[in-house]
């Protein structure tokens, strides 16, 4: 049994795939299984996967018809053999120590899930993931840490999961922002989560990715995901409700920003913020600066976008 299986959904990423796969083949932990799931690629990605499999016996390749990211991950889960399971998006890459560090922490703390920070890469600019070392078996503490938003903790890509987490659990097919739908499901099954305050996963911010592409109706999935999370947390973990609410208001803000930048009316997205503005302003885990932003959003979305743009230059 490999110590770690890494599942990589692959779809039309020939320009980025070499860097991703080589970062996995060069891991300091050698007892690793790499599963490349060619999700019906129309470019050279599928052929590249097969060529890498010929060069490294640790690589397995699945070719399937296009079903989306969640479907591809699920296909990898059906065949993986590792003690722990990780996920990498095929246009990203990881530091060579990542899986050794995460595995060693998982063993040290007897953790079901072991994570690290994300590094965000915008062209030539690198924003190193920030956060803190964290280990807990208290679900309220885990939810608070994950939902604080530091270091990309909603993502599954900067983590490894004990294999039995997925015994009766799969990703929701057809949903975008699938990690936001999935996060509470793994938290409910995990008895212990540990995280190191160092960025080992490199997330490349690309204009053609799901999270940065032009606005479409599927973008509303992020709001629906955090509505679902808020409902579960209110029922089962009410002490963490403020954190879930903060993520929901953040999701609306993301929708509004994308709609406004694409010259689409954001009236329907602004309405819930106006309706709940008093609750937003009284939320103790939302920063003063963020609260000012929500006030400005409710007054003028275009002026809010201008202020946001000016502050980044």
C-alpha positions as a LaTeX table, in Angstrom:
\begin{tabular}{lrrr}
\hline
Residue & $x$ (\AA) & $y$ (\AA) & $z$ (\AA) \\
\hline
Unk1 & 0.00 & 0.00 & 0.00 \\
Unk2 & 1.49 & 3.40 & $-0.97$ \\
Unk3 & 1.71 & 5.95 & 1.80 \\
Unk4 & 0.00 & 8.58 & $-0.36$ \\
Unk5 & $-2.12$ & 8.50 & $-3.52$ \\
Unk6 & $-2.40$ & 11.77 & $-5.44$ \\
Unk7 & $-5.34$ & 12.20 & $-7.84$ \\
Unk8 & $-4.90$ & 14.68 & $-10.68$ \\
Unk9 & $-7.89$ & 15.50 & $-12.92$ \\
Unk10 & $-6.56$ & 16.44 & $-16.36$ \\
Unk11 & $-8.48$ & 18.38 & $-18.99$ \\
Unk12 & $-6.89$ & 20.40 & $-21.81$ \\
Unk13 & $-3.88$ & 21.54 & $-19.78$ \\
Unk14 & $-1.00$ & 20.53 & $-22.07$ \\
Unk15 & 0.73 & 23.87 & $-21.49$ \\
Unk16 & 0.91 & 23.33 & $-17.71$ \\
Unk17 & 0.92 & 19.56 & $-17.28$ \\
Unk18 & 4.69 & 18.92 & $-17.36$ \\
Unk19 & 5.31 & 21.19 & $-14.39$ \\
Unk20 & 2.50 & 19.60 & $-12.40$ \\
Unk21 & 3.45 & 15.96 & $-13.00$ \\
Unk22 & 7.17 & 16.54 & $-12.51$ \\
Unk23 & 6.50 & 18.21 & $-9.16$ \\
Unk24 & 4.77 & 14.97 & $-8.09$ \\
Unk25 & 7.37 & 12.61 & $-9.51$ \\
Unk26 & 10.10 & 14.53 & $-7.65$ \\
Unk27 & 8.48 & 14.26 & $-4.21$ \\
Unk28 & 10.86 & 13.44 & $-1.36$ \\
Unk29 & 8.42 & 10.75 & $-0.26$ \\
Unk30 & 9.00 & 7.99 & $-2.82$ \\
Unk31 & 6.21 & 5.65 & $-1.72$ \\
Unk32 & 3.57 & 7.56 & $-3.68$ \\
Unk33 & 0.89 & 6.65 & $-6.20$ \\
Unk34 & 0.08 & 9.24 & $-8.88$ \\
Unk35 & $-3.29$ & 8.85 & $-10.61$ \\
Unk36 & $-3.77$ & 10.97 & $-13.72$ \\
Unk37 & $-7.42$ & 11.12 & $-14.78$ \\
Unk38 & $-7.71$ & 12.27 & $-18.40$ \\
Unk39 & $-11.21$ & 13.73 & $-18.37$ \\
Unk40 & $-11.80$ & 13.61 & $-22.12$ \\
Unk41 & $-9.05$ & 16.06 & $-23.07$ \\
Unk42 & $-9.10$ & 17.34 & $-26.64$ \\
Unk43 & $-5.48$ & 18.50 & $-26.69$ \\
Unk44 & $-2.29$ & 16.51 & $-26.08$ \\
Unk45 & $-2.90$ & 16.12 & $-22.34$ \\
Unk46 & $-4.03$ & 12.48 & $-22.55$ \\
Unk47 & $-1.02$ & 11.46 & $-24.63$ \\
Unk48 & 1.28 & 13.26 & $-22.20$ \\
Unk49 & $-0.24$ & 11.29 & $-19.31$ \\
Unk50 & 0.49 & 8.01 & $-21.08$ \\
Unk51 & 4.08 & 9.05 & $-21.81$ \\
Unk52 & 4.71 & 9.87 & $-18.17$ \\
Unk53 & 3.23 & 6.52 & $-17.12$ \\
Unk54 & 5.77 & 4.75 & $-19.33$ \\
Unk55 & 8.60 & 6.59 & $-17.54$ \\
Unk56 & 7.41 & 6.14 & $-13.94$ \\
Unk57 & 5.76 & 2.96 & $-12.64$ \\
Unk58 & 4.11 & 4.93 & $-9.82$ \\
Unk59 & 1.85 & 6.66 & $-12.34$ \\
Unk60 & $-1.55$ & 5.25 & $-13.31$ \\
Unk61 & $-3.69$ & 6.77 & $-16.06$ \\
Unk62 & $-7.47$ & 6.73 & $-16.44$ \\
Unk63 & $-9.02$ & 7.88 & $-19.73$ \\
Unk64 & $-12.69$ & 8.78 & $-19.48$ \\
Unk65 & $-15.31$ & 10.93 & $-21.17$ \\
Unk66 & $-15.57$ & 14.48 & $-19.92$ \\
Unk67 & $-17.54$ & 14.73 & $-16.68$ \\
Unk68 & $-15.96$ & 17.65 & $-14.86$ \\
Unk69 & $-13.55$ & 18.00 & $-11.96$ \\
Unk70 & $-15.65$ & 16.19 & $-9.34$ \\
Unk71 & $-16.36$ & 13.26 & $-11.64$ \\
Unk72 & $-12.66$ & 12.93 & $-12.46$ \\
Unk73 & $-11.70$ & 12.99 & $-8.77$ \\
Unk74 & $-14.31$ & 10.33 & $-8.05$ \\
Unk75 & $-12.88$ & 8.12 & $-10.80$ \\
Unk76 & $-9.47$ & 8.36 & $-9.15$ \\
Unk77 & $-10.97$ & 7.55 & $-5.75$ \\
Unk78 & $-12.43$ & 4.34 & $-7.18$ \\
Unk79 & $-8.97$ & 2.88 & $-7.88$ \\
Unk80 & $-6.54$ & 4.57 & $-5.47$ \\
Unk81 & $-4.64$ & 2.38 & $-3.00$ \\
Unk82 & $-2.87$ & 4.87 & $-0.74$ \\
Unk83 & $-3.05$ & 5.07 & 3.03 \\
Unk84 & $-3.75$ & 8.78 & 2.53 \\
Unk85 & $-5.21$ & 10.55 & $-0.51$ \\
Unk86 & $-4.37$ & 13.96 & $-1.94$ \\
Unk87 & $-5.66$ & 16.01 & $-4.87$ \\
Unk88 & $-3.80$ & 18.33 & $-7.23$ \\
Unk89 & $-5.28$ & 20.49 & $-9.98$ \\
Unk90 & $-3.35$ & 19.86 & $-13.18$ \\
Unk91 & $-2.46$ & 23.51 & $-13.81$ \\
Unk92 & $-0.88$ & 23.85 & $-10.36$ \\
Unk93 & 2.23 & 22.31 & $-8.83$ \\
Unk94 & 3.56 & 21.39 & $-5.38$ \\
Unk95 & 6.83 & 21.78 & $-3.50$ \\
Unk96 & 8.97 & 18.65 & $-3.42$ \\
Unk97 & 8.59 & 18.15 & 0.35 \\
Unk98 & 4.83 & 18.58 & 0.46 \\
Unk99 & 3.60 & 15.03 & 0.79 \\
Unk100 & 6.40 & 13.89 & 3.08 \\
Unk101 & 5.65 & 16.78 & 5.45 \\
Unk102 & 1.89 & 16.20 & 5.38 \\
Unk103 & 2.24 & 12.44 & 5.82 \\
Unk104 & 4.71 & 12.78 & 8.73 \\
Unk105 & 2.37 & 15.23 & 10.49 \\
Unk106 & $-0.60$ & 12.93 & 9.92 \\
Unk107 & 1.30 & 10.05 & 11.56 \\
Unk108 & 2.69 & 12.21 & 14.36 \\
Unk109 & $-0.73$ & 13.52 & 15.40 \\
Unk110 & $-2.76$ & 10.47 & 14.33 \\
Unk111 & $-4.71$ & 12.85 & 12.11 \\
Unk112 & $-7.37$ & 11.88 & 9.58 \\
Unk113 & $-6.59$ & 15.02 & 7.57 \\
Unk114 & $-3.28$ & 16.86 & 7.29 \\
Unk115 & $-2.90$ & 20.18 & 5.51 \\
Unk116 & $-0.66$ & 23.13 & 4.68 \\
Unk117 & $-1.05$ & 26.65 & 3.32 \\
Unk118 & $-1.61$ & 27.64 & $-0.31$ \\
Unk119 & 0.81 & 29.92 & $-2.15$ \\
Unk120 & $-1.04$ & 32.19 & $-4.60$ \\
Unk121 & 0.86 & 32.96 & $-7.79$ \\
Unk122 & $-0.28$ & 35.87 & $-9.99$ \\
Unk123 & 2.00 & 36.04 & $-13.06$ \\
Unk124 & 5.35 & 36.90 & $-11.45$ \\
Unk125 & 3.92 & 37.84 & $-8.06$ \\
Unk126 & 3.88 & 35.23 & $-5.29$ \\
Unk127 & 1.76 & 35.63 & $-2.17$ \\
Unk128 & 2.93 & 33.06 & 0.34 \\
Unk129 & 0.18 & 31.37 & 2.30 \\
Unk130 & $-0.20$ & 32.68 & 5.83 \\
Unk131 & $-1.72$ & 31.02 & 8.85 \\
Unk132 & $-0.63$ & 29.14 & 11.93 \\
Unk133 & 0.24 & 25.65 & 13.03 \\
Unk134 & $-2.94$ & 23.94 & 14.08 \\
Unk135 & $-3.96$ & 20.54 & 15.43 \\
Unk136 & $-7.33$ & 19.72 & 16.96 \\
Unk137 & $-9.97$ & 17.04 & 17.38 \\
Unk138 & $-12.62$ & 19.61 & 18.33 \\
Unk139 & $-14.97$ & 20.15 & 15.38 \\
Unk140 & $-15.91$ & 23.69 & 16.42 \\
Unk141 & $-12.22$ & 24.65 & 16.47 \\
Unk142 & $-11.63$ & 22.93 & 13.13 \\
Unk143 & $-14.55$ & 24.75 & 11.49 \\
Unk144 & $-13.36$ & 28.09 & 12.84 \\
Unk145 & $-9.84$ & 27.47 & 11.53 \\
Unk146 & $-11.02$ & 26.29 & 8.10 \\
Unk147 & $-13.58$ & 29.08 & 7.68 \\
Unk148 & $-11.21$ & 31.84 & 8.80 \\
Unk149 & $-10.08$ & 31.88 & 5.18 \\
Unk150 & $-6.31$ & 31.94 & 5.65 \\
Unk151 & $-4.07$ & 29.85 & 3.41 \\
Unk152 & $-6.87$ & 28.44 & 1.26 \\
Unk153 & $-8.19$ & 26.02 & 3.86 \\
Unk154 & $-11.49$ & 25.37 & 2.05 \\
Unk155 & $-9.48$ & 23.68 & $-0.73$ \\
Unk156 & $-8.83$ & 19.92 & $-0.71$ \\
Unk157 & $-5.67$ & 20.37 & $-2.79$ \\
Unk158 & $-3.44$ & 21.41 & 0.11 \\
Unk159 & $-4.37$ & 18.39 & 2.21 \\
Unk160 & $-4.16$ & 14.61 & 2.47 \\
Unk161 & $-7.08$ & 12.54 & 3.75 \\
Unk162 & $-7.05$ & 9.13 & 5.37 \\
Unk163 & $-8.49$ & 6.71 & 2.83 \\
Unk164 & $-11.46$ & 5.64 & 4.94 \\
Unk165 & $-12.77$ & 9.25 & 4.85 \\
Unk166 & $-13.95$ & 8.33 & 1.34 \\
Unk167 & $-15.53$ & 4.96 & 2.16 \\
Unk168 & $-19.02$ & 6.42 & 1.67 \\
Unk169 & $-18.11$ & 9.87 & 0.45 \\
Unk170 & $-17.63$ & 11.35 & $-3.03$ \\
Unk171 & $-17.54$ & 14.82 & $-4.62$ \\
Unk172 & $-20.81$ & 16.28 & $-5.89$ \\
Unk173 & $-20.82$ & 15.96 & $-9.68$ \\
Unk174 & $-22.09$ & 18.96 & $-11.63$ \\
Unk175 & $-21.27$ & 21.52 & $-8.94$ \\
Unk176 & $-18.68$ & 24.25 & $-9.25$ \\
Unk177 & $-16.79$ & 25.29 & $-6.12$ \\
Unk178 & $-16.97$ & 21.61 & $-5.23$ \\
Unk179 & $-14.50$ & 22.02 & $-2.35$ \\
Unk180 & $-16.89$ & 24.42 & $-0.62$ \\
Unk181 & $-19.63$ & 21.79 & $-0.86$ \\
Unk182 & $-17.25$ & 19.10 & 0.38 \\
Unk183 & $-15.57$ & 20.81 & 3.34 \\
Unk184 & $-18.14$ & 20.08 & 6.05 \\
Unk185 & $-18.51$ & 16.50 & 4.86 \\
Unk186 & $-14.89$ & 15.68 & 5.59 \\
Unk187 & $-14.90$ & 17.69 & 8.81 \\
Unk188 & $-17.81$ & 15.58 & 10.08 \\
Unk189 & $-15.92$ & 12.35 & 9.34 \\
Unk190 & $-12.48$ & 13.42 & 10.56 \\
Unk191 & $-11.62$ & 12.88 & 14.21 \\
Unk192 & $-8.44$ & 14.99 & 14.01 \\
Unk193 & $-7.12$ & 17.67 & 11.64 \\
Unk194 & $-3.59$ & 19.07 & 11.60 \\
Unk195 & $-2.16$ & 21.90 & 9.51 \\
Unk196 & 1.32 & 23.40 & 9.13 \\
Unk197 & 1.78 & 27.13 & 8.61 \\
Unk198 & 3.89 & 26.81 & 5.47 \\
Unk199 & 2.83 & 26.97 & 1.84 \\
Unk200 & 3.70 & 23.80 & $-0.05$ \\
Unk201 & 0.93 & 23.97 & $-2.66$ \\
Unk202 & 1.31 & 26.50 & $-5.50$ \\
Unk203 & $-2.01$ & 27.75 & $-6.84$ \\
Unk204 & $-1.65$ & 29.62 & $-10.13$ \\
Unk205 & $-4.20$ & 32.37 & $-10.63$ \\
Unk206 & $-5.24$ & 32.04 & $-14.29$ \\
Unk207 & $-7.84$ & 34.07 & $-16.14$ \\
Unk208 & $-9.37$ & 30.93 & $-17.70$ \\
Unk209 & $-9.90$ & 28.96 & $-14.49$ \\
Unk210 & $-13.31$ & 28.17 & $-12.99$ \\
Unk211 & $-12.79$ & 30.67 & $-10.19$ \\
Unk212 & $-11.62$ & 33.54 & $-12.42$ \\
Unk213 & $-13.48$ & 33.08 & $-15.73$ \\
Unk214 & $-16.19$ & 35.47 & $-16.93$ \\
Unk215 & $-19.43$ & 35.53 & $-15.01$ \\
Unk216 & $-22.08$ & 32.90 & $-15.70$ \\
Unk217 & $-24.97$ & 31.38 & $-13.76$ \\
Unk218 & $-22.73$ & 28.58 & $-12.48$ \\
Unk219 & $-20.89$ & 31.21 & $-10.42$ \\
Unk220 & $-23.91$ & 31.24 & $-8.08$ \\
Unk221 & $-22.82$ & 27.78 & $-6.87$ \\
Unk222 & $-20.43$ & 29.49 & $-4.46$ \\
Unk223 & $-23.35$ & 31.18 & $-2.71$ \\
Unk224 & $-25.37$ & 27.96 & $-2.64$ \\
Unk225 & $-22.40$ & 26.08 & $-1.18$ \\
Unk226 & $-22.01$ & 28.50 & 1.71 \\
Unk227 & $-25.77$ & 28.61 & 2.29 \\
Unk228 & $-25.61$ & 24.83 & 2.66 \\
Unk229 & $-22.67$ & 25.12 & 5.03 \\
Unk230 & $-24.42$ & 27.75 & 7.12 \\
Unk231 & $-27.50$ & 25.55 & 7.43 \\
Unk232 & $-25.46$ & 22.57 & 8.65 \\
Unk233 & $-23.40$ & 24.67 & 11.05 \\
Unk234 & $-26.46$ & 26.41 & 12.54 \\
Unk235 & $-27.98$ & 23.00 & 13.24 \\
Unk236 & $-24.94$ & 21.03 & 14.42 \\
Unk237 & $-22.23$ & 23.52 & 15.39 \\
Unk238 & $-23.98$ & 26.81 & 16.32 \\
Unk239 & $-20.91$ & 28.14 & 18.14 \\
Unk240 & $-19.22$ & 28.45 & 14.74 \\
Unk241 & $-22.14$ & 30.24 & 13.08 \\
Unk242 & $-20.42$ & 33.63 & 12.83 \\
Unk243 & $-17.65$ & 32.08 & 10.73 \\
Unk244 & $-20.13$ & 30.42 & 8.36 \\
Unk245 & $-22.03$ & 33.69 & 7.97 \\
Unk246 & $-18.83$ & 35.55 & 7.19 \\
Unk247 & $-18.06$ & 33.09 & 4.37 \\
Unk248 & $-21.60$ & 33.46 & 2.97 \\
Unk249 & $-21.38$ & 37.27 & 2.88 \\
Unk250 & $-17.93$ & 36.93 & 1.28 \\
Unk251 & $-19.46$ & 34.67 & $-1.39$ \\
Unk252 & $-22.05$ & 37.32 & $-2.22$ \\
Unk253 & $-19.28$ & 39.90 & $-2.45$ \\
Unk254 & $-17.35$ & 37.73 & $-4.92$ \\
Unk255 & $-20.48$ & 37.36 & $-7.05$ \\
Unk256 & $-21.12$ & 41.11 & $-6.99$ \\
Unk257 & $-17.54$ & 41.95 & $-7.97$ \\
Unk258 & $-17.62$ & 39.57 & $-10.92$ \\
Unk259 & $-21.05$ & 40.73 & $-12.09$ \\
Unk260 & $-20.09$ & 44.39 & $-11.88$ \\
Unk261 & $-16.82$ & 43.86 & $-13.75$ \\
Unk262 & $-18.78$ & 42.09 & $-16.49$ \\
Unk263 & $-21.36$ & 44.91 & $-16.69$ \\
Unk264 & $-24.13$ & 42.67 & $-15.33$ \\
Unk265 & $-26.68$ & 44.00 & $-12.87$ \\
Unk266 & $-25.82$ & 42.81 & $-9.37$ \\
Unk267 & $-29.11$ & 43.95 & $-7.85$ \\
Unk268 & $-30.18$ & 40.42 & $-6.83$ \\
Unk269 & $-26.83$ & 39.76 & $-5.17$ \\
Unk270 & $-26.79$ & 43.05 & $-3.30$ \\
Unk271 & $-30.31$ & 42.61 & $-1.85$ \\
Unk272 & $-29.31$ & 39.95 & 0.74 \\
Unk273 & $-26.44$ & 42.14 & 1.92 \\
Unk274 & $-28.71$ & 45.16 & 2.36 \\
Unk275 & $-31.28$ & 43.03 & 4.15 \\
Unk276 & $-28.66$ & 41.62 & 6.53 \\
Unk277 & $-26.38$ & 44.65 & 6.84 \\
Unk278 & $-27.02$ & 45.10 & 10.57 \\
Unk279 & $-26.17$ & 41.44 & 11.16 \\
Unk280 & $-23.02$ & 41.80 & 9.05 \\
Unk281 & $-21.92$ & 44.87 & 10.99 \\
Unk282 & $-22.52$ & 43.12 & 14.33 \\
Unk283 & $-20.57$ & 39.99 & 13.35 \\
Unk284 & $-17.49$ & 39.92 & 15.65 \\
Unk285 & $-15.34$ & 37.88 & 13.25 \\
Unk286 & $-15.72$ & 40.27 & 10.31 \\
Unk287 & $-12.97$ & 42.91 & 10.28 \\
Unk288 & $-13.71$ & 46.63 & 10.50 \\
Unk289 & $-12.24$ & 47.14 & 7.01 \\
Unk290 & $-14.47$ & 44.43 & 5.56 \\
Unk291 & $-17.53$ & 45.95 & 7.23 \\
Unk292 & $-16.74$ & 49.30 & 5.60 \\
Unk293 & $-16.56$ & 47.45 & 2.29 \\
Unk294 & $-20.02$ & 45.95 & 2.80 \\
Unk295 & $-21.45$ & 49.37 & 3.61 \\
Unk296 & $-19.91$ & 50.75 & 0.43 \\
Unk297 & $-21.25$ & 47.80 & $-1.58$ \\
Unk298 & $-24.76$ & 48.55 & $-0.39$ \\
Unk299 & $-24.39$ & 52.20 & $-1.42$ \\
Unk300 & $-22.68$ & 51.83 & $-4.81$ \\
Unk301 & $-21.23$ & 48.67 & $-6.33$ \\
Unk302 & $-19.35$ & 50.60 & $-9.03$ \\
Unk303 & $-17.70$ & 52.91 & $-6.51$ \\
Unk304 & $-16.81$ & 49.87 & $-4.38$ \\
Unk305 & $-15.10$ & 48.23 & $-7.38$ \\
Unk306 & $-13.21$ & 51.45 & $-8.13$ \\
Unk307 & $-11.98$ & 51.71 & $-4.55$ \\
Unk308 & $-10.96$ & 48.05 & $-4.59$ \\
Unk309 & $-9.08$ & 48.50 & $-7.86$ \\
Unk310 & $-7.33$ & 51.66 & $-6.71$ \\
Unk311 & $-6.20$ & 49.98 & $-3.48$ \\
Unk312 & $-4.36$ & 47.24 & $-5.38$ \\
Unk313 & $-2.16$ & 49.68 & $-7.32$ \\
\hline
\end{tabular}
